[in-house]
Amino acid sequence: MKEGDRVEKGQVLCIIEAMKLMNEIESEVSGIVKKILVQNGEPVEYGQPLFLIQPV
């Protein structure tokens, strides 16, 4: 996934590891990825935005 990519609602955007379990994060809307807010390997918190997606 990179900025400028088009995504569909329900499409897997990334995978997050939590307590040795891999969790797929799906897009809540269809649109264009405007900004990726975290980098690979960076720790994230519950509820933290990961992507900015412009609905279309």
Phi and psi in degrees as GROMACS dihedral restraints (atoms count N, CA, C in turn):
[ dihedral_restraints ]
;  ai    aj    ak    al  type     phi  dphi    fc
    3     4     5     6     1  -141.5    20    10
    4     5     6     7     1   163.3    20    10
    6     7     8     9     1   -60.4    20    10
    7     8     9    10     1   138.2    20    10
    9    10    11    12     1    96.2    20    10
   10    11    12    13     1   -14.2    20    10
   12    13    14    15     1   -70.0    20    10
   13    14    15    16     1   146.4    20    10
   15    16    17    18     1   -90.8    20    10
   16    17    18    19     1   137.4    20    10
   18    19    20    21     1  -127.7    20    10
   19    20    21    22     1   153.7    20    10
   21    22    23    24     1  -108.6    20    10
   22    23    24    25     1   152.4    20    10
   24    25    26    27     1   -56.1    20    10
   25    26    27    28     1   130.7    20    10
   27    28    29    30     1    90.0    20    10
   28    29    30    31     1    -8.0    20    10
   30    31    32    33     1   -71.9    20    10
   31    32    33    34     1   139.3    20    10
   33    34    35    36     1   -71.3    20    10
   34    35    36    37     1   124.0    20    10
   36    37    38    39     1   -93.7    20    10
   37    38    39    40     1   -37.6    20    10
   39    40    41    42     1  -164.1    20    10
   40    41    42    43     1   174.1    20    10
   42    43    44    45     1  -123.9    20    10
   43    44    45    46     1   131.1    20    10
   45    46    47    48     1  -114.7    20    10
   46    47    48    49     1   132.7    20    10
   48    49    50    51     1   -92.0    20    10
   49    50    51    52     1   127.0    20    10
   51    52    53    54     1  -136.2    20    10
   52    53    54    55     1   116.8    20    10
   54    55    56    57     1    53.1    20    10
   55    56    57    58     1    46.9    20    10
   57    58    59    60     1    70.1    20    10
   58    59    60    61     1     7.6    20    10
   60    61    62    63     1  -105.6    20    10
   61    62    63    64     1   139.2    20    10
   63    64    65    66     1   -96.0    20    10
   64    65    66    67     1   123.3    20    10
   66    67    68    69     1  -116.4    20    10
   67    68    69    70     1   123.8    20    10
   69    70    71    72     1   -80.4    20    10
   70    71    72    73     1   131.0    20    10
   72    73    74    75     1  -103.3    20    10
   73    74    75    76     1   120.4    20    10
   75    76    77    78     1  -103.1    20    10
   76    77    78    79     1   151.3    20    10
   78    79    80    81     1   -69.8    20    10
   79    80    81    82     1   137.5    20    10
   81    82    83    84     1   -86.2    20    10
   82    83    84    85     1   -14.5    20    10
   84    85    86    87     1  -141.3    20    10
   85    86    87    88     1   161.7    20    10
   87    88    89    90     1   -88.5    20    10
   88    89    90    91     1   140.5    20    10
   90    91    92    93     1   169.9    20    10
   91    92    93    94     1  -158.4    20    10
   93    94    95    96     1  -113.8    20    10
   94    95    96    97     1   131.7    20    10
   96    97    98    99     1   -70.8    20    10
   97    98    99   100     1   112.4    20    10
   99   100   101   102     1   -89.3    20    10
  100   101   102   103     1   -35.9    20    10
  102   103   104   105     1  -155.1    20    10
  103   104   105   106     1   138.4    20    10
  105   106   107   108     1   -98.9    20    10
  106   107   108   109     1   121.9    20    10
  108   109   110   111     1   -92.7    20    10
  109   110   111   112     1   -13.4    20    10
  111   112   113   114     1  -133.2    20    10
  112   113   114   115     1   157.2    20    10
  114   115   116   117     1  -105.3    20    10
  115   116   117   118     1   158.1    20    10
  117   118   119   120     1   -55.6    20    10
  118   119   120   121     1   131.3    20    10
  120   121   122   123     1    86.9    20    10
  121   122   123   124     1    -7.5    20    10
  123   124   125   126     1   -79.5    20    10
  124   125   126   127     1   133.5    20    10
  126   127   128   129     1   -66.6    20    10
  127   128   129   130     1   144.3    20    10
  129   130   131   132     1  -128.8    20    10
  130   131   132   133     1   159.0    20    10
  132   133   134   135     1  -107.2    20    10
  133   134   135   136     1   156.3    20    10
  135   136   137   138     1   -57.8    20    10
  136   137   138   139     1   131.7    20    10
  138   139   140   141     1    84.5    20    10
  139   140   141   142     1    -4.6    20    10
  141   142   143   144     1   -71.7    20    10
  142   143   144   145     1   131.7    20    10
  144   145   146   147     1   -64.6    20    10
  145   146   147   148     1   137.5    20    10
  147   148   149   150     1  -109.2    20    10
  148   149   150   151     1   -32.5    20    10
  150   151   152   153     1  -138.3    20    10
  151   152   153   154     1   151.1    20    10
  153   154   155   156     1  -106.4    20    10
  154   155   156   157     1   120.6    20    10
  156   157   158   159     1  -121.2    20    10
  157   158   159   160     1   126.9    20    10
  159   160   161   162     1   -89.0    20    10
  160   161   162   163     1   113.4    20    10
  162   163   164   165     1   -63.5    20    10
  163   164   165   166     1   145.9    20    10
